[in-house]
């Protein structure tokens, strides 16, 4: 049994608590300054160790910790954990600025610890199976990628206007909240994004001014890509299509499946992957993969370096929206 501290018990922190317990491999403690949140989660999930500050929580021994606080606090908290010898799984996005990232990488190297960024799409078996087929060369060289997604955000986060979402500075808006998942998944399939041009607007969500609709053109090196997202449509859907020289692969995340076609009008062939019955199954797979990383058997699903790359893409997209121009990114991750 691993001892895992979950820092922050908002909606995503609570999900981490629940899904860590569902692995059957973790004894979970929580750190949450809000007394009402802390007491409710501790009672609901029978948490024996519940702390109101990080210093108090670090007096106990932990194998790892999940950082599920607002994005601006992620890197400082992760550095405190690493300096205490605790491996951090950091919620997405890694941060809103890159400040402190290089120092965190140095701390990890000095402590010989792993860190991961919780881009949960990488834990989905359909995306993983599709990626394996693409990397094995089943469809030839990738040429183009098209990602289209949307959902009615208030249905799933009714209190969004009173949370981090209302401000870019706290990690809010569609780019840092939802699009970042798609950007990271796209990079997992097609390699790092090297240049972007973006447009965005606030079209519908009440009581906020941040963007809720985003269009992005991107280059992953030679691979052309487009990303289209809104947070106000009725269907909760996400489709990713990768067009290659010898076939096309498509992920339908909302159906937990992927398929492929290698001849015109031949019909789709269903790809194999492990079935997902609930959204918690998906997140439990992420927690289990992280515990494997803590044990040293596998690298993290999304490394800190990869999370830093996606953070840079987030920033480039926001800059492109403001400047209304193409923005180039460095092709190499700075260590």
C-alpha positions as CSV (number, residue, x, y, z in Angstrom):
1,X,0.0,0.0,0.0
2,X,1.3,3.4,-1.0
3,X,0.8,6.4,1.3
4,X,-0.4,9.3,-1.0
5,X,-1.2,12.8,0.1
6,X,-3.8,14.7,-2.0
7,X,-3.3,18.5,-1.7
8,X,-6.5,20.3,-2.5
9,X,-10.0,18.8,-2.3
10,X,-12.0,20.7,-4.8
11,X,-13.8,18.7,-7.5
12,X,-10.6,17.3,-9.1
13,X,-8.9,16.7,-5.8
14,X,-11.9,14.7,-4.5
15,X,-11.8,12.6,-7.7
16,X,-8.1,11.8,-7.0
17,X,-9.0,10.8,-3.5
18,X,-11.8,8.5,-4.7
19,X,-9.9,7.0,-7.6
20,X,-6.7,6.4,-5.6
21,X,-8.8,4.4,-3.1
22,X,-10.4,2.5,-6.0
23,X,-7.0,1.2,-7.1
24,X,-6.8,-0.8,-3.8
25,X,-3.2,0.2,-3.7
26,X,-3.2,3.5,-1.7
27,X,-3.8,4.8,1.8
28,X,-4.9,8.4,1.2
29,X,-4.5,11.5,3.3
30,X,-5.6,15.0,2.5
31,X,-4.4,18.6,2.9
32,X,-7.0,21.3,2.6
33,X,-7.2,24.7,4.3
34,X,-11.0,25.0,3.7
35,X,-12.5,23.4,6.8
36,X,-15.8,22.6,5.2
37,X,-14.2,20.9,2.2
38,X,-11.7,19.1,4.4
39,X,-14.3,17.7,6.8
40,X,-16.7,16.7,4.1
41,X,-14.1,14.7,2.0
42,X,-12.6,13.2,5.1
43,X,-16.0,11.9,6.3
44,X,-17.2,10.8,2.8
45,X,-14.1,8.7,2.1
46,X,-13.2,7.7,5.7
47,X,-9.9,9.6,5.6
48,X,-7.9,9.1,8.8
49,X,-5.3,11.9,8.2
50,X,-6.7,15.3,7.2
51,X,-4.5,18.4,7.5
52,X,-5.2,22.1,7.1
53,X,-1.6,23.1,6.0
54,X,1.3,21.6,4.1
55,X,3.8,21.8,7.0
56,X,1.6,19.8,9.2
57,X,0.9,17.2,6.5
58,X,4.7,16.8,5.8
59,X,5.2,15.7,9.4
60,X,3.8,12.3,8.3
61,X,5.6,10.0,5.8
62,X,4.3,9.9,2.2
63,X,5.4,8.0,-0.8
64,X,3.9,10.5,-3.2
65,X,1.5,13.4,-3.4
66,X,-1.1,14.8,-5.8
67,X,-1.1,18.6,-6.3
68,X,-4.7,19.5,-7.0
69,X,-4.7,23.2,-6.1
70,X,-5.0,26.2,-8.4
71,X,-2.4,26.2,-11.2
72,X,-0.3,29.2,-9.9
73,X,0.6,27.2,-6.8
74,X,1.6,23.9,-8.6
75,X,5.3,24.5,-9.0
76,X,6.0,26.0,-5.6
77,X,4.1,23.1,-3.9
78,X,5.8,20.5,-6.1
79,X,9.2,21.9,-5.1
80,X,8.3,21.7,-1.4
81,X,7.3,18.1,-1.9
82,X,10.4,17.1,-3.8
83,X,12.6,18.8,-1.3
84,X,10.9,16.6,1.4
85,X,11.6,13.5,-0.7
86,X,8.0,13.1,-2.0
87,X,7.3,12.3,-5.7
88,X,4.5,14.7,-7.0
89,X,1.8,14.1,-9.5
90,X,0.8,17.6,-10.6
91,X,-2.6,18.4,-12.0
92,X,-2.8,20.1,-15.4
93,X,-1.8,22.6,-16.5
94,X,1.6,22.4,-14.9
95,X,1.4,26.2,-14.2
96,X,0.3,29.4,-15.8
97,X,3.9,30.7,-16.1
98,X,7.2,28.8,-16.5
99,X,8.8,30.4,-13.5
100,X,10.4,27.8,-11.2
101,X,10.1,25.0,-13.7
102,X,13.9,24.7,-14.3
103,X,14.5,24.7,-10.5
104,X,11.9,22.0,-10.1
105,X,13.7,19.9,-12.7
106,X,16.9,20.4,-10.8
107,X,15.3,19.4,-7.5
108,X,14.0,16.2,-9.1
109,X,17.4,15.3,-10.5
110,X,19.1,16.0,-7.1
111,X,16.5,13.9,-5.3
112,X,16.4,11.1,-7.9
113,X,12.6,11.4,-7.9
114,X,9.9,11.1,-10.6
115,X,7.2,13.7,-11.3
116,X,4.2,13.5,-13.5
117,X,1.6,15.9,-14.9
118,X,-2.0,14.6,-14.7
119,X,-3.0,14.8,-18.3
120,X,-5.6,12.1,-18.0
121,X,-6.2,11.6,-21.7
122,X,-3.0,9.6,-21.7
123,X,-4.5,7.1,-19.4
124,X,-7.4,6.3,-21.7
125,X,-6.9,2.8,-23.2
126,X,-8.4,3.8,-26.6
127,X,-6.0,6.7,-27.1
128,X,-3.1,4.5,-25.9
129,X,-4.0,1.7,-28.3
130,X,-4.4,4.1,-31.2
131,X,-1.0,5.6,-30.4
132,X,0.7,2.2,-30.3
133,X,-0.7,1.4,-33.7
134,X,0.5,4.7,-35.1
135,X,4.0,4.3,-33.6
136,X,4.2,0.8,-35.0
137,X,3.8,2.3,-38.5
138,X,0.4,0.6,-39.1
139,X,-0.9,3.6,-41.0
140,X,2.3,5.0,-42.4
141,X,3.6,8.5,-41.9
142,X,1.2,11.0,-40.1
143,X,0.3,14.0,-42.3
144,X,-2.6,15.8,-40.7
145,X,-4.5,15.8,-37.4
146,X,-8.0,17.2,-36.7
147,X,-9.4,17.4,-33.1
148,X,-12.9,18.6,-32.4
149,X,-14.4,18.7,-28.9
150,X,-17.1,20.4,-26.9
151,X,-19.3,20.0,-23.8
152,X,-21.8,22.1,-21.7
153,X,-19.3,23.2,-19.0
154,X,-21.9,24.4,-16.6
155,X,-23.5,21.0,-16.5
156,X,-20.3,19.4,-15.2
157,X,-18.9,22.4,-13.2
158,X,-22.0,24.4,-12.0
159,X,-19.8,26.6,-9.8
160,X,-17.3,27.4,-12.5
161,X,-17.7,31.2,-12.2
162,X,-16.7,31.1,-8.6
163,X,-13.6,29.0,-9.2
164,X,-10.1,29.4,-10.9
165,X,-11.9,29.2,-14.2
166,X,-13.0,32.9,-14.1
167,X,-9.4,34.2,-14.6
168,X,-6.4,33.5,-16.8
169,X,-4.2,34.4,-13.8
170,X,-5.5,31.4,-11.8
171,X,-5.5,29.0,-14.8
172,X,-8.9,29.6,-16.1
173,X,-10.5,30.0,-19.5
174,X,-11.0,27.4,-22.2
175,X,-7.4,27.3,-23.3
176,X,-5.9,26.4,-19.9
177,X,-8.9,24.4,-18.7
178,X,-9.9,22.1,-21.6
179,X,-7.9,22.8,-24.7
180,X,-4.7,22.0,-22.8
181,X,-5.9,18.4,-22.6
182,X,-6.3,18.2,-26.4
183,X,-3.0,20.0,-27.1
184,X,-1.2,17.5,-24.8
185,X,-2.9,14.5,-26.4
186,X,-2.0,15.8,-29.8
187,X,1.6,16.2,-28.9
188,X,1.6,12.6,-27.5
189,X,0.5,11.4,-30.9
190,X,2.3,13.8,-33.3
191,X,5.2,15.2,-31.4
192,X,5.8,18.7,-30.0
193,X,3.9,21.6,-31.4
194,X,6.3,24.0,-33.1
195,X,4.1,26.9,-34.2
196,X,0.5,28.0,-33.6
197,X,-2.1,30.5,-34.8
198,X,-5.2,30.9,-32.6
199,X,-8.5,32.7,-32.4
200,X,-10.9,32.7,-29.4
201,X,-13.9,34.4,-28.0
202,X,-16.3,34.5,-25.1
203,X,-19.6,33.5,-26.8
204,X,-21.9,32.1,-24.2
205,X,-20.9,31.2,-20.6
206,X,-22.5,33.4,-18.1
207,X,-20.7,35.4,-15.3
208,X,-17.2,35.1,-16.8
209,X,-15.3,37.0,-19.4
210,X,-12.6,34.4,-20.3
211,X,-12.8,32.6,-23.7
212,X,-15.2,29.7,-24.0
213,X,-14.6,28.9,-27.7
214,X,-11.2,28.4,-29.3
215,X,-9.8,27.5,-32.8
216,X,-6.2,26.7,-33.2
217,X,-4.1,25.9,-36.3
218,X,-0.8,24.2,-35.4
219,X,2.2,22.5,-36.8
220,X,3.8,19.5,-35.1
221,X,6.9,19.9,-37.2
222,X,5.8,18.9,-40.7
223,X,2.4,17.5,-39.5
224,X,-0.5,20.0,-39.9
225,X,-3.1,20.1,-37.2
226,X,-6.3,21.9,-36.2
227,X,-8.0,22.1,-32.8
228,X,-11.6,23.2,-32.4
229,X,-13.2,23.5,-28.9
230,X,-16.2,25.0,-27.2
231,X,-17.6,24.7,-23.6
232,X,-21.2,25.4,-24.2
233,X,-22.7,22.9,-26.7
234,X,-25.2,20.2,-25.7
235,X,-23.2,17.1,-26.8
236,X,-20.3,16.1,-24.6
237,X,-18.0,14.8,-27.4
238,X,-14.3,14.6,-28.4
239,X,-13.1,13.2,-31.7
240,X,-9.4,13.0,-32.8
241,X,-8.6,12.1,-36.4
242,X,-5.1,11.3,-37.5
243,X,-4.6,11.1,-41.3
244,X,-1.6,9.2,-42.4
245,X,-0.1,8.1,-45.7
246,X,-1.5,4.6,-45.6
247,X,-4.6,5.0,-43.4
248,X,-6.7,7.1,-41.1
249,X,-7.2,6.5,-37.4
250,X,-10.0,8.1,-35.4
251,X,-10.5,8.3,-31.6
252,X,-14.1,8.9,-30.3
253,X,-13.3,9.6,-26.7
254,X,-17.0,10.0,-25.8
255,X,-17.6,6.5,-27.0
256,X,-14.4,5.2,-25.4
257,X,-13.3,3.7,-28.7
258,X,-11.1,4.1,-31.7
259,X,-11.2,2.8,-35.3
260,X,-9.3,2.9,-38.5
261,X,-9.7,2.8,-42.3
262,X,-6.9,2.0,-44.8
263,X,-8.8,2.0,-48.2
264,X,-11.3,4.5,-49.6
265,X,-14.9,3.5,-48.8
266,X,-13.8,0.2,-47.2
267,X,-15.6,1.0,-44.0
268,X,-14.2,1.5,-40.5
269,X,-12.4,-1.3,-38.6
270,X,-12.9,-1.2,-34.8
271,X,-9.7,-1.0,-32.8
272,X,-9.2,-3.1,-29.7
273,X,-8.9,-1.6,-26.3
274,X,-10.0,-2.2,-22.7
275,X,-13.6,-1.2,-22.0
276,X,-14.3,1.8,-19.8
277,X,-17.6,1.7,-17.9
278,X,-17.4,4.9,-16.0
279,X,-15.4,8.1,-15.9
280,X,-13.9,7.0,-12.6
281,X,-12.5,3.9,-14.4
282,X,-10.5,6.3,-16.6
283,X,-9.1,8.3,-13.7
284,X,-8.4,5.1,-11.7
285,X,-6.3,3.9,-14.6
286,X,-4.3,7.2,-14.3
287,X,-3.8,6.7,-10.5
288,X,-2.7,3.1,-11.0
289,X,-0.2,4.2,-13.7
290,X,1.2,6.8,-11.3
291,X,1.6,4.3,-8.5
292,X,3.6,2.1,-11.0
293,X,5.8,5.1,-11.6
294,X,6.3,5.6,-7.9
295,X,7.4,2.0,-7.7
296,X,9.9,2.6,-10.4
297,X,8.5,0.1,-12.9
298,X,7.4,2.6,-15.7
299,X,8.0,6.3,-16.5
300,X,5.1,8.7,-15.9
301,X,2.3,8.9,-18.5
302,X,3.2,12.6,-18.9
303,X,6.6,13.6,-17.7
304,X,7.4,17.0,-16.2
305,X,9.3,17.9,-19.4
306,X,6.3,17.1,-21.5
307,X,4.0,19.0,-19.2
308,X,6.3,22.0,-19.5
309,X,6.2,21.7,-23.3
310,X,2.4,21.8,-23.2
311,X,2.5,24.8,-20.8
312,X,4.6,26.6,-23.3
313,X,2.0,25.8,-26.0
314,X,-0.8,27.1,-23.7
315,X,1.1,30.4,-23.4
316,X,1.8,30.5,-27.1
317,X,-1.9,30.0,-27.9
318,X,-2.9,32.8,-25.5
319,X,-0.3,35.1,-27.0
320,X,-1.4,34.3,-30.5
321,X,-5.0,35.2,-29.6
322,X,-4.0,38.5,-28.1
323,X,-1.5,39.4,-30.9
324,X,-3.5,37.9,-33.7
325,X,-0.4,36.3,-35.3
326,X,1.5,33.0,-35.7
327,X,3.7,32.2,-32.7
328,X,6.8,29.9,-32.9
329,X,7.8,27.6,-30.1
330,X,11.3,26.1,-29.4
331,X,11.6,22.6,-30.7
332,X,13.8,21.5,-27.8
333,X,12.7,21.5,-24.2
334,X,15.0,23.5,-22.0
335,X,16.4,21.5,-19.1
